[in-house]
Amino acid sequence: MTSQQNLPSAEALAALADLLGPQGCLTDAESLQHYGRDWTRFSAPAPAAIAMPRDIETVQTIVQLANHFGFSIVPSGGRTGLSGGAMATAGEVVLSLERMNGIREVNTIDRTITVEAGAVTQSVQEAAENAGLFYPVNFASAGSSQIGGNIATNAGGIQVIRYGMTRDWVAGLKVVTGTGELLHLNKGLVKNNAGFDLRQLMVGSEGILGVIVEATLRLCAPPTNPRVIVLGLPSMQAIMQVLQHFQRHIDLLAYEFFSDLALDKVVTHRALRRPFETQAPFYALLEIEHLGEATDALVFEALEACTAQGFVLDAVMSQSAQQSRDLWRLREDISETISRWTPYKNDISTTISLVPDCLAAVDGVVGERYPDLEVVWYGHIGDGNLHLNILKPDDLDTQEFQARCKVVSSELFQIIESMGGSISAEHGVGLLKKPFLSHTRSAEEIVLMRQIKRAFDPKGVLNPGKVFD
């Protein structure tokens, strides 16, 4: 394997054009910019071409051409990633799965749905709903993210506390390896203990082992009458106290938090209303199944206990589906709202019991090192995942801003390492987190990861330079 990123020759580009036709092999400047980047903005996109196959056999041929001519491939889904994993910065060919977006089958007996990798998450959710079932992996980018990318990054989202990560819902995969071979992994089986589970190896592999081309996903029964509660909290410490109190009474669907600055940005730039008049330093958003008066009694009991101890300043609970959607927007619109400030994102996690200590330690460093910058906190705190966003001032050079943030990130990641946490809870490693991988993975693990990469992609044509060198 080589880590060198090789440019496609004129002959290679001609072979791609012959294979894909003028609509399937794009080289115009607008397409190169559009498909060459994800949601990160710290590196300039510079792909050589965009390959847009319509079927698995064509994906195999593209990978075989990469091996034959010696060029590099960056697999691409909805490009909603936040760690640079889908960035093409060195003349690679972007392999977009956008046109492979079919939803092949909803099996109501097995409770599975089979889709092509380019299927948009929201479309999969709607197909499941039309069959009376539920695909529970959900996040703000569901309207544009694609299933292949979700699987490649093991996407989490807003209901992990109840339903888990993407990997918990992958029943089978079809994957094209770095040599162009097609693997059909697990085939939708519930029980399969015949050797290694290569399906799970592909989940979260960020396109460096293979190109995910099709997935069979598990489905479940939809939640009953979900309701949303938003609470105003006086401190970071109160966030976990409230979680403990409510979990004693109710099985939560979601538990999110965000800072008042995050709420202010969303309310100001999205023309939304605050949940209540009381202004609090932090807010918690809970989603529950409402099963009638018994649920109301449990909510009231938990809320009364939290208020009596000073953990809650104010509260509101939705009374309709529309009110639930409006309250969710206060949390889900944060990421897109703050994107105009080119935020430097830290996506960190630790065990749930250590979240209060982690919050305190990280916030102490942030307050000391970023006194002049706006810092937006939010995250899926119910599963130990915190999103720390540093906003770039308009008059600060992007490269200078990134360099400053990297220095501080190194300090933060030492705290995370000391707590046995992760530098990347759900965004992946990509380009941005690659220098810090050793804070979460041991030297021995990284050696094994490189060996696995060589086994699946011996010439190193797939997404080189991502995760590790």
N, C-alpha and C positions, 0 to 999 in steps of 0.2 A: 504494500500500500504506500502511496505517496500523499503528502499533504499539499503538494503543489497544485495550484489551480491553472489548468491549461486552457488557452483560448481555442475555440473551434476554428479549423481552417476553412478556406473558401470551399474546398471540396466537401467538408463536413456540413457546412451550411446548405450547400446545394443538395446534398442527400436528404437533409431534413425537409427542405422545401419540396422536393419530389415526393417524399413520403406523406407530407401533411397538406400540401396544396397552399395557395396564397392566403386562405383564411385561417389556416392552422399553424403557420410559421410566420410570426410577426417580427419585423425588424425596424419599424418606424419609431421615431424618438418618443412619441407619446406612449406607445405600448411598452417600450423598454422602461420608461419611468414608472408607469402604472404597475406593471407586473414584477418589477425588480425590487420592490420594497415591501415591508410590512408596516405596522403602525409605529415603529421606531423611526426616529429622524436624525440619528447621529452619524449615519454613513450615507454617502451618495450612491444611488443605484447605478450599476454599469453592466447590465447583462449584454450578451452578444445577440441573443435571439430569444423569442418566446415560443415554445412548442406546446401546441394545444391538441392533444390526441382525443379521439372519441371512444376508444375501446382499449381493452387490456392488451391485445396483441400489438397494437401500435406503441403502447408504453414499453413493452418488451423490446421492440425494434429500436426505439430511441435509446434505451439503455445499452443495447448491443452496439449501436453506432458510437456511443460515447466511449465504450471500451475499444472499439476498432480504431477510431480517429484520435482518441486520447483527450477528449474535452470533458468538462465538469458539468454536473447537473444540479440545480437547486429545485427540489420538489416544492410545489406551491399550491396552497388551498385558497382560503378566503383572505389570506394575508392580514389577519387581525392580530397576529402575534405581537408580543411586547418585549422580546429579547433579541431580536435580529435574526431569528432562526430561518426566516424565509428571505433574507436579504441576499441579493446577487450583486456583488461589488467588484468583481474581478473578471468580467468577461465570460461568465458561465452561461449556460443555456437554462432558462427557467422552464421547468416542466409543470405547466398549469393543468390541474385536473378539473378546471371549471366546466368543460363541456361534457365531462363524465358525471352527470348529476342525476341519473335515473334512480327512482325508488322502485325496486323490483318486486317486492313481496311483503305483505303483512300476514304473518302466520298467527292466527288467533289461538290456535291450540298450543303451539310452542311458546307463544307470546314473544315473537321475534319479528324484526323488520330487516330486510336485506336491501342495502343501498349502495350506489357507487360512491366513490370517495369525494366527488365534487358536490354531492347533495348538501344543500344548505341546512343547517341545524333546525331552523324554524320549520322548514318544509317537512323534515322528518317528524318533528313534534306534531305537526298538523295531520300528517298521515296516520300517526299512531292514535291521535284523538278521534279521527274519523272512524277508526276501527274500535272505538270504545276503550282504548288503552292509553298508556302514558309513557313518554320517554323523558326521564326526569333530569337529565343533565342540561342545565340552563344557565345562561349568563347574558350580559348586556349585548354582546355581539352575535346573538343567536340569529339575527336577521341577515348576517353576511358571512359568518364563519362557516366552514365546511367540515363535514364529518371526518374526512381524512386528516385534516389539520388538527381537529380536536383530539383524535386518537394519537397522532404523532407527538402531541404535547401533553397527553393525559389531562385534558382540560377538566377543571373542577367546577367552579361557579357557585351559585347562591344556595343550593340545597344539599351540599355535601354532608352537612350534619345529619340528614335523614337518609340520603340515597348514595353517598359515596362519590368517587371520582369516575371519570370515563371508563377506566379499566374494569370497573365493576359491572359494566353494561355491554362489554364486547364479548359476544358469543363465538364469533369466528371472523377470520380475516383472509383476504387474498392480497398477497404482497409480491411485488416484483423486486428481486434482489439486485445487488450491484452488478451481477453478471447477466441479468436479463431473464433469470429463471423465475417461474411463477410458483409460489408456495400457497397451498390452500390449508390454512391453519385452524384446527379444532372443529370446523364444519358445523358450528352451532350446538355442539354437544354440551349437556349439563355436566356429565361425568366423563372424564377422559384422562386416565392416569397412565397412559402409554408413553413413557419417556418425557423429555423436557417439553414445557409449554412455550413454544416459540411465539405463539400469539401474544402472550403477555410481555415477551421481550420486545416486541415491536411497539407496544403501547408506551408512549413517552420517549421513543428513540429519535425523534426530531428529524426524520428523513435521512439519517446517516447510515442506516442498515438496509433500507428497502423503501420502495414506493408503495404506500398503501393504495390499493385500487378499488377494493370492495370490502364492505363490512356487514356482518350480521349482528344486530344489536338486540339486547334483551329489552323487553317492555314490562310494565306492571300496571296494576289498577291505578287510576287517577286518585289523588287525594280528595276527600269529601269536604266540599264547601270551605275552601281555604280563606282565611281572614288574615289581615295584616294589622299589627300593632306597632306603633312608633312611640318610643319613650325618650324623654329628655333626661340626661344623666349629668351629675355634677362633676364627675372625674373619670379618669381612665380606670381607676380601681373599681368603680361602681359597675363597669361593664361586665366584669366576670361575676361579681356578686349577684347581679340581676340574672345572669345566665343560670347560675346555680339554683336560685330560688324558683325560676320558672321551670327548670328541668325536673325539679322535685314534684311538680304538679302536672306538667303537660309534655307530651312527646312533640318536640318542635320540628317543623318542616325546614325552617331557616332561622339563623340568628346572625345578623349583620350589624356593623357599626360604622359610623362616620363622624367626622368632626364638624363643628359649627362652620369652620371655613369652607369645608366641602359643601355643606348645605347652602351656604351663602352664594358660592359660585353657581350652583345648579339653579337656585331660585332666581338669581339675577339674570343669568344668560339663557334660561329655558322658560322664563315667564311662568314659573310654578309658584305655588303658595307654600308657606311654611306650614308644618303640621299643626302647630298651635302657637299662641302668642308668646308663651314663655320661651326665652332664648337660653339654651343650655350649651355648655362646652362640648358635649358629646351626645350622640343619639344612638339608640339601639332600634333595629327593625326586626321584629319577630313575625314569622308566619306560622299559623297553626291550622289544624282542622277543626272547624266549628261544628259540633255535634249537638247543638241545642243549649238549653238552659244549664245543663251540667257543665258545659265548657265555660259559659259565662261565669259560673260560680268559681271554677278553678282559676280563671284569669283574675277575677276580683280578689281572690284569696292571695295569690302571688303578688299582685300589684299593691294590695294593702300592706303586706309584709315589707315589700321593698320601699314603699313610701314612708312607712313608719321609721325605718332605719336610715332614711335620708339618701337612699340609692336612686330614687326617681323623683324628678321635679314636676313632670307633667306627662300626660299620656293621651293617645287617641287610638281607637280601633275602628277599622273599616266596617261599614254596614252594607256594602254592595261590591260587586265585582269591579265596577268603575273606580270606586274609592280605593280598592286594593291596588289597582293598576296605578292610580295617581300617587299613592304612597310609595309604591315600589320605584317609581321614577326618581324619587328623591335620592335613592341609593344607586339605581342602575345607570342614571344619566351622568354620574360623576366622571367616569373615565373619559367619555367623549367630550364633556364640557371642558375639562382641564387640558385637553390635548392642544388647545391653541397656545398654551404656555410651554410647549415642548418639555413635558415633565420628565425628570429622571426618576425611574420607578425602581423601588425595592420591594420585591415580592417574597417575603420571608415567612417562615413558620417554625413553630416549636410544639412540643406536646401541650395539650390544652391546660394542664395543671400549671405549667410554667409561663403561661401567657402574661399574667400580671407582672412577674419579675422581668420578663422580656420587654414588655411595654415600658416599664419604668427605666430600664437600663438604656434602651434604644432612644427613648424620648429625651433622656438626659444628654446623650451625645448630640442628638439633633439640635436641641436647644442651644447648646454651647457652640456648635460648629456652623449652624445656619442662622445666626441672629438676624441677618439682613434679608433672608429669603422666606417666601411663603411655603409652608409645609402642610400638605393635605394628607390626613390620615383617613383610611377606611379599610374595610376588609371583611372576610368571612370568619369572624373571630370565634364562632362556635366550633370550628374545626382547627383552630390554632393558626390561621392564615391572616397575616397583616400586610396591607398595602401602604407603603410609605412613599409619597410623591413629592419631590422637590420641584417647584415651579421656576422656570427660567425667566428672569426679568427681561423685558424687551430689549434693553440696551446692553445686555451681556452677551458676548460672543459665544456661539454654541459650543465650540471646541474647548474654550476656557471653562465654560460651565460644566461640561462633561468631565474634564480633567479634575476639577475641584470636587465634584460629586464622587468620582472614583476613589479618591483618597479617603473620603469620609466613609464610603461603602466598605472599604477594607477594615475600618475600625468596627463598623456595625457587624460585619460578618465574623469578626473575632468573637463578639458577644454571642452571636448565633451559634458558632462552633462550640463555645464553652457550655452551651445549653443543649447540645446534641440536636440542634435544629437544622433547617435547610435554607440555603441561599435562594432557592427557587421552589416555592410551594406549588405553583401551577403554571407559570409562564414558560418554563423551560430554561435552558442555558444559552443556546444560540451563540451569538457573538458577544453580547453585553456581559453575560455572567461567566464566560469562559475563563477569564483570568482568576476567578475566585472559586473555581470548582473544588479545589483542594480543601476549602473550609467545610465541605459537606461530604466529599468522597475521599477515602484514604488513597495513598499512593498505590497500594496493592489493587484496590478497586479500579483505579484509572488504567493500570497496566492491563487488567482483564478486559476492560471496556475496549481498549485499543485492539486487543487480540480478537474480540468478538467482531469488531468493525472489519478487520482483515478477512475474517471467515466469510462474511456476507458480501463484502465489497473489496476484493483483493487489489483492484487497481485504484481504489479511492476516488471513484467518479461521483459518488453521491454526497452532496452537501459538504464538500471539504472545508475545513477550517472552522466548523461549528462544533460546539460542546468541548472538544479538545483538539490539539494539533497532532 
